[in-house]
Each structure stands twice: as structure tokens, then as C-alpha cells.
Amino acid sequence: MQHPKRTVLFLLICSAILAGCSPYGYVRLNYPSAPMVYLPDNIQTIALINRSQSSSDNKGKKLAESILTGEIAGLDKVASDECLNGVFDRINGYHDIECVFPSRTRYVGTGTRYTADLLDWDLVQAICDSSHADALLVLETFDHNSDIIGTTVLQQVGSIVNGNGPHMGVPNRVRMNVVAFWRLYDPKTRKIIDQFKKTTQIMVDGAGLPNLVPPDALAKTAYAAGQEYIERFLPSYYTVKRDMYKTAKGSGKNEFESAFRKTEVARWEEAIKQWKAVEQQGHPKSAGKACLNIAVSYEVLGQTDVALEWAQKAYSTYGDKLGRDYAKILLQRQQLE
């Protein structure tokens, strides 16, 4: 039996029927796709530590940067910890994964964008043992920069182009960038499960004064950087569109349209029952449309195999071309699963 972290479950996340004056409607479904990196099956608990600062924290360099950029000195250390909080909040509890903070969470690194050597494996083992953890995730490096985005500069350029003189204004947007490098250590195999450098950028409102970065901008970006990194181990999502028929002809017309309206309020089982009744009434074209809609309904309910049977029936029995195309899509999806 596969571990749940290794199984891509095509579960319905959300669906919405979109329909206007067209005889067709459609439903959009969001399905998870495989994560970029799989955690080994034996890993259930991950310890988190911060190794991104040097022993001196490069105080002279950091102070100079703070003066030039208007940032508050000393925020790097606190902000880098927010990377770990982002990881914790994003993955803790997912498929029974537990994140833990050891009694000591900060270790000496380079304090720059240059990556330090691997941690000693005996130390990795000791940290994991003390935390009852199966793996150790280390923030190896953390660095940032910020740019003041002068939205008023664009206004001034526009004023000049329009023949007006420039006017004074205060930039009110800040672009904050965080570069973080991560390593995930497996003490059991003494191998690196993952190592990855990620640049995270967010835009925040300025502090209202020229060249002044809001005090919480760096912490917000660092938190987002942690969440973005750990998403490598989580499924992402893609959107698919499934066409449906809104109306039919013949004696089952009213029941067909009633069933479609039920799907607009997520009453899929009731809609299936009505469309099955329409199919039994014998009008070939309406029956084919009903089979196609039944197929889509079963996919929405997570029953892909049954959906394929009805899509195939829509074409093979009644000649519905949407059924043919939909059956091909479902067959391709089965191959991917």
C-alpha cells in the first residue's frame, strides 16, 4: 500500500457551473498534481533550525545596508526565523507530518548568500534525536534587499508628457526580495533529501516617508519564503474544464433542464437520476446529451471509472461527439494516475 504522501489523490477541490445564453454550460474542477519533491515514507517529524546568521551577524555590513535602505537594523535575525514559521504553518499537520522546533533553533552559518558546508552528520543526528525527529530542515542562508517603487514617478512622467510640470510626491510601494537556501537532511541515510535556493518577492505599502521600508515588510516576505519553499513537498493544482449540455429536445426537455439547474447548486446525485430517466425515454439525441452530462457528474463526484463508461456510451450508443472527446480525456487521465 502506498504511503499517502506518495499517492496523488484526484479529489475535487471546487467546482462551479458557468452558463449564459449558450446551449452549453461547463464546470471547472481543480485537481492536485504531484509535488515537485516527495518525502521518504519514513519521515513523519521534521525539526527546523536557522543557520543563516554568522557569529557576528556581519554587524558593520548590516548597519550600512540599513542606513542606505531606510530599514531597521537587526531585523535579519528575527526575519529569518519567520522563514521557519512559514514552513511550520504551511506543512505542519499535512498527512500527519509534524514540524518541531528543537530547544536550540539558531546555529552559526556564513551570514551571507554564500552557502556553508554541510552540517556534521553527528550533529544532525543529535538534533533529530533530541527532538524525536526523522529529518532536519535547515535554513542555510538568508539575505534580502528592497526597492522603493515610485508610483509618483510615473505620475510625474505622465504630467510632463501631458505638458504639465512635475509635482512633488512620496513613493508608496516597496518591493521586498528574500533569497533563502534550504537543505533537508536525512540522518538515517546521511543523505540530503533536498537542497534548493528560492527568491521570494512581495510588494507592500510604503511607510509614508521617502526611502522608508515598513518595519514588517521583511518579516512578511520571509514568512512567505518559508511557505513557498515547503510547497515543493505539497501537491499543486491545475484547473480542467468539462463541457455540458444545458438543454435538450423532446418530451424530456423540461426534466433535462431541471437536472442542469440542480448541478448549479451542487445537487449532482439528483441531476444524475433525472438524466438517467431522460436517457430511458428514447430520444437518441437527448439521450446522448444526458449520457454526457451524467459522465461529467460522476467525475465531479470523484468516480472517474464510471464517468468514462457514460462518456463512452454517449458516443458509441448515441453518436454524441462531445462524449467521444470526453472519453479520450478521461482515458488520458487514467494513464496519468
N, C-alpha and C positions, 0 to 999 in steps of 0.2 A: 504493500500500500504506500502511495506516495505521501510524503510529508506535505501538509497544507501550504507551506511556503513554496513548494516546487510545482504545485498544481495551479494552472491558470483557470480560475472559475469564471465562466462567462455568465455573470449574474447581471440582471437588469438593474441599472442604477437609476435611470429616469426615462420616461417616455412621454411624448406629447403628440396628440393628433393635430395636424395642421391642415386646414381645409378652407377653401374660399368658394368661389363660384365654379371652379373647375369640377368635372365629374370624378376627379381623382383626389384622394387625400393621401397623407403619408404620416408615418410615425418615425421619430428619430430615437434611436436607442444608443446608450453609452455602455460600452463593454470594456472590461480591463484587458490589457495586453501584458505580455510577460515583462517582468522587471529587467533592468539592464544587468543586474548582478544578483545571483542567488546566494543566500546564506547557506552554509553547510547545515545539514539536518541536525547535527548535534548542538548547534548554537541556539540557546534559548535566552541566555542572560548576557548582556553586553555592558562592560564597565566603560565609563567615559572619563578621559583626562585631557588636560590642556597643557601642551608642551610648547606653546608658541612664543613665550617670552624668554628673554635672556636673563641672566642673574642680575644685570644692571638695568635691564629694560631699555638699554640704549637711551638713557635719560637725556643726554645732550641733543641727540638727533630728534627725539620725540618732542622736546621742548621747542626746538627750532621750527619743526613742522607745525606745531600748534600755534605758534606766533604768526607764521605765514598764512595759515589757512583759517585762522579765527576759531580753531577747535579748542576744546578744553583739554589741557594736558592730563595724562594719566588715564584717559578713557580706554586705551587699547586693552589693558589688562582686564578690565571689567567687561568690555565689549566682547572680547574673545571668549569669555565664559558664556556669553549669550549664545554663541555658536553651539555649545554643548546643550544649552537649554532648548534650542531649536530642535536638535536631534531628539532629545528626550521626549518633548511634547509630540513630535510627529510620529514616532515609531513605537513608543512605549505602549504595550498592550496589544499591538497588532499581531494577530495569530499567536498569542501567548508569549510574545517577545517581551522581555523585561529589561529596562535600562537602569543601571545603578551608578551612583557616584561613590567612589572609594573615600576613605577618610581623608586622604590627600589627593587633591584633584589637579594641582599645578606642579609641573616639573620643568626643569630648565631646558630650553632649546636655543635656537640661534637668535631669536628676537627679530629676525629679518625674513625676507622671502626665500632665503637660501635654506634648503631642507637639511635638517640634521641627519646624522647616521641613524640606523635602526636602533631602537631601544634594545638593551641587553635582554635576551630571552629569559634569563633567570628573574630579572625584574618584572618582565611581563607576566611570568607565571606567578610571582609573588603577589602582584596587584590583583590578578584574577582570583587567586586562592583566598586572599583577604576579603574579597567582595563576593565570593561564591559565583564568579562569572565564568562564562565559557570563552569569551573573546574580549579583546581590549581595543576600543576605538580611540585613537589619539588625534587631536588637532595638532599637527606638527608645525604648521606655520600660519600666521595671521598678519595681514597687512591691509592697509586701506588708503584711499585718497578721496578727495571730494572736489567737485567743481561747482562754482556758483553759476547758475544758468540765468542770465539776464533777460528775462522776458521783456523788460522795459527797453532793452537794447533794440529788440525787434520793433517795438513801438516807435522808437526814435528813428530807425531807418525808414519805417513807413511814413513818418511825419516829414522827413526830408524829401522822400520820393514824391510826396503829395504837395511839395512846395512850402511846407511849414517848417519852422525852426525846431531843433531838438528841444526836448523838455527833460527836466530832471526826474529821475525815478530810482527806486530801490529794487534790485533784483530780488525775486521772491521764490525762487526754486533752487533746490540743491540736488545735485546728482552725487550719490554716495556709492563708492565701489569698495567691495571687500574681496580680497583674494585669500582663499583658505586651502590648505593642503592637508589631506587626511590619510591616515593609514589604519587599517583594521588588522590586528594581529590575532593569530590563532595559536595559543600556547601549546595545544595538543600536538599539532603537526609542525610547529615552529615555522609556519609559512605566513606570508602576507596574503590575506584574502582579497584585499582591495587597497589600492592607493590611487588617489585622484585629487587633482587640483581644480578648483572651481572659482570662477569670478562671478560675484553676485552684485547686481546694481539695482538700486531703487531710487525713486525721485521723492523728495519730501519738500514740504513748505519751508521756506526760509524763516529765520528768526526775526525778520523785520528790520534788521540793520545790515548795512553793506558788509559783505565778506564774513558774515557770522553764521556758522553752521549750528542748527538746533542741537542742543545737548543730547537728545535722544535719537538723533539720526543714525549715528554709528551703531548703537545697540540694536536698533530695529533692523538694520542691514545685516548685522552679524547673526541675529536670530534667524532671519530669512536664509542666510547662507547655510546654517546648520540644517534647516528643513529641506533645502534644495539638495544638499548632499545625500541625506539619508533616503531621499526618494529614489535613489538608484536601486534600492532594495525593495521597492514597492511597485505594484503594477501601475502602469499609466492607463489612460483611457482613450478610446477612439470612438467616433460617432458614425453610426450607419443609418442610412435612410431606407425605409421599406414603403413602397407604394401600395396603396389600397384603392378599392373602388368605393365610391360614396353611394352610388345608386344603381338600380337595375331595372329591367322591364318585366312586364307580365304580371301575373296575379300575385307574385311575391314581392313586388316593388315596395310596398309600404313596410313590410316586415324587414326587408333588406336595409332600407334607410333607417328604420328604428334600431336595428342592430349596430349600424355605424355610429349613430348618436350615443349608444351605450359605451362604445370604445372611447368616445371623447371624455367620458367621466370614469374611465378605467374599469368598466364592468365587462371585462373580457370574456368571462365564462358564459354570461348571459348572451353576449353577442354571438359566440360560437354556437350556442344552442339554436338561436334563431337562424343563422346562416345554414346550419345543417338542415333545418326544416325547408329553407328555400331551395337547397340543392335537391331535396327529395321531390319537389313539386314538378320537376321535369323540363323546365325551360332551359335548353342547353347553354345559352349564353349567360343567363343569370346564374346557373349552377356553377359554371366555370369561375365567374366572379366571386361567388360565395366560397368556393374552394380556396381561391387565392387569399381571400380575407381571413379564412379560418387558419390557413398556414401562417400568415403574419401574426395572428392572435396567439398561436401556440408558441411562436418564437418569443413573443413578448412575455409569455408565461414561463419561459425557460425550457420548453420541450422541443428542442431542435429536431430530434428524430421524427417526431410526429408532424412538425411543420414541414419537413421535407416530403413526407408521404402525401400531404394535402397539396403541396405545390406541384408535385409530380402528377397527381390526379387531375389538377386544374388543367394541365396541358394534355396529358395522354388521353384522358376521357372526354374533355370538352374543348380542347384546342385553344385554351387561353394562353396567349403569348407571354403575358406577364408571369404566369405560372412557370413557363419554361425557363425564363431568365432567372426567376427567383430560385428555382430548383438548382440551377448551376451555382448560384451564390452560396446556397446552403451546403452543397457538396464541397465547395472550396473551403468553406468554414470548417466542415468536419475534418478535412485533411489537415488543417492547421491545428486543430485540437488534438 
